[in-house]
Amino acid sequence: MSETKIEKQKKIIAMFDDIAKSYDITNRILSLGIDRTWRRDSIKKALSLCRDQYLRIVDVACGTGDMLQFWYDGSNGREVDLLGIDPSSGMLEVAGKKLNGLKNVKLYQGMAQNLNMLDSSSVDIISIAFGIRNVADLQESVAEFSRVLKSGGILLILEFMREEKRGILNRLMKFYTTKILPLIGGIISRNYRAYTYLPNSIKDFKSAEELSEILKRYGLVTRVKRTYSAGIATLILCQKEIK
Ligand SMILES: C[S@@+](CC[C@H](N)C(=O)[O-])C[C@H]1O[C@@H](n2cnc3c(N)ncnc32)[C@H](O)[C@@H]1O
C-alpha cells in the first residue's frame, strides 16, 4: 500500500475504534433495524449456492459481529466454522462480548488486504458487509478474496453503493444520508465526523457495475446482483471460477 493509503486506512480504523461502543445502537436507530432483513436474505441466497454440509465461512470487516451471528443462526442445520476478521480492536472487543459462547466462532485482528492467516483455496464463503468501502486498497483485497476462496467458493458483498439514478427516492435518500444521518449518528456516538464519513465514502465508492467488473478480473463472477429497500443497499454474490 502507498503511504497515502496507509495513512487513510489508519484514520478509518481509528474512527471505528472510537465509535465501537455506540456502533450497534446507532446502527439500529439509523437503519430502523431494516439491515437485519438484508443480512438474513443475503445469507440465505449465498447458502442456496452452496451444496456442502460443512462450510468454512470468513466474515471480513466483521465489526461488532452481526454477520457472524446471522451466519450462525441462519446455517439451517449445516455445520459451519466461522472466522471474523477486522482491524479495529474496539469493534472486535464488542464482537467478542456479543458472540461469547458460540461454538466454532473465532475472531482475528487483520485487514482485508492481507489474509495471510488463511491458506489459499481454503474457504467456502467470504462475506463482507458494509466493509469494502473502508478498505483503502480495493484491488489487493479482491485478490486476497480470490486467493483464499476454494474453486466455486462464494463471495458475498453487502454494501451501500453509488446509484446513478436520480429519482425522488434517491434524492430523499441523499438528504437522509448527508443531513439526518450525520446529525443523529453524531449525537449518539459523539463523533459527528464519523457519520459524515459515511455519505462521503459512498459517494467515492464504486457502483455495483464497476465493482462487478473488478471482481471479474480476479476470477470472481457475479451470480446475483440485487438491491434492497428501493436501492439503499446492494448485494453482490460472486462465485470463484471453477477450474
Ligand atoms: C461499517 S463497519 C461494518 C461492520 C460489520 N460488517 C457490519 O455489518 O455491521 C466497517 C468495518 O470495516 C472495518 N475495516 C476498516 N478497514 C478495514 C480493512 N482494511 N479490512 C477489513 N476491515 C476493515 C472497520 O474496522 C469496521 O469494523
The ligand as an SDF file (V2000), in Angstrom:
LIG
                    3D

 27 29  0  0  0  0  0  0  0  0999 V2000
  -19.3940   -0.0690    8.8390 C   0  0  0  0  0  0  0  0  0  0  0  0
  -18.4760   -1.2540    9.7290 S   0  0  0  0  0  0  0  0  0  0  0  0
  -19.3090   -2.7440    9.2950 C   0  0  0  0  0  0  0  0  0  0  0  0
  -19.1830   -3.7970   10.3410 C   0  0  0  0  0  0  0  0  0  0  0  0
  -19.9740   -5.0690   10.1090 C   0  0  0  0  0  0  0  0  0  0  0  0
  -19.5320   -5.7950    8.9600 N   0  0  0  0  0  0  0  0  0  0  0  0
  -21.4410   -4.8040    9.9970 C   0  0  0  0  0  0  0  0  0  0  0  0
  -22.0430   -5.2740    9.0450 O   0  0  0  0  0  0  0  0  0  0  0  0
  -22.0090   -4.1490   10.8780 O   0  0  0  0  0  0  0  0  0  0  0  0
  -16.9870   -1.3260    8.8140 C   0  0  0  0  0  0  0  0  0  0  0  0
  -15.9090   -2.2000    9.4090 C   0  0  0  0  0  0  0  0  0  0  0  0
  -14.8250   -2.2750    8.4720 O   0  0  0  0  0  0  0  0  0  0  0  0
  -13.6350   -2.3990    9.2200 C   0  0  0  0  0  0  0  0  0  0  0  0
  -12.4820   -2.1080    8.3660 N   0  0  0  0  0  0  0  0  0  0  0  0
  -11.9060   -0.9140    8.0950 C   0  0  0  0  0  0  0  0  0  0  0  0
  -10.8640   -1.0850    7.2780 N   0  0  0  0  0  0  0  0  0  0  0  0
  -10.7770   -2.4070    7.0200 C   0  0  0  0  0  0  0  0  0  0  0  0
   -9.8790   -3.2150    6.2460 C   0  0  0  0  0  0  0  0  0  0  0  0
   -8.8820   -2.6820    5.5690 N   0  0  0  0  0  0  0  0  0  0  0  0
  -10.0690   -4.5420    6.2290 N   0  0  0  0  0  0  0  0  0  0  0  0
  -11.0900   -5.1100    6.8930 C   0  0  0  0  0  0  0  0  0  0  0  0
  -11.9610   -4.4090    7.6480 N   0  0  0  0  0  0  0  0  0  0  0  0
  -11.8090   -3.0790    7.6960 C   0  0  0  0  0  0  0  0  0  0  0  0
  -13.8460   -1.4270   10.3630 C   0  0  0  0  0  0  0  0  0  0  0  0
  -12.9620   -1.6310   11.4300 O   0  0  0  0  0  0  0  0  0  0  0  0
  -15.3100   -1.6850   10.7160 C   0  0  0  0  0  0  0  0  0  0  0  0
  -15.4400   -2.6380   11.7120 O   0  0  0  0  0  0  0  0  0  0  0  0
  1  2  1  0
  2  3  1  0
  2 10  1  0
  3  4  1  0
  4  5  1  0
  5  6  1  0
  5  7  1  0
  7  8  2  0
  7  9  1  0
 10 11  1  0
 11 12  1  0
 11 26  1  0
 12 13  1  0
 13 14  1  0
 13 24  1  0
 14 15  1  0
 14 23  1  0
 15 16  2  0
 16 17  1  0
 17 18  1  0
 17 23  2  0
 18 19  1  0
 18 20  2  0
 20 21  1  0
 21 22  2  0
 22 23  1  0
 24 25  1  0
 24 26  1  0
 26 27  1  0
M  CHG  2   2   1   9  -1
M  END
$$$$
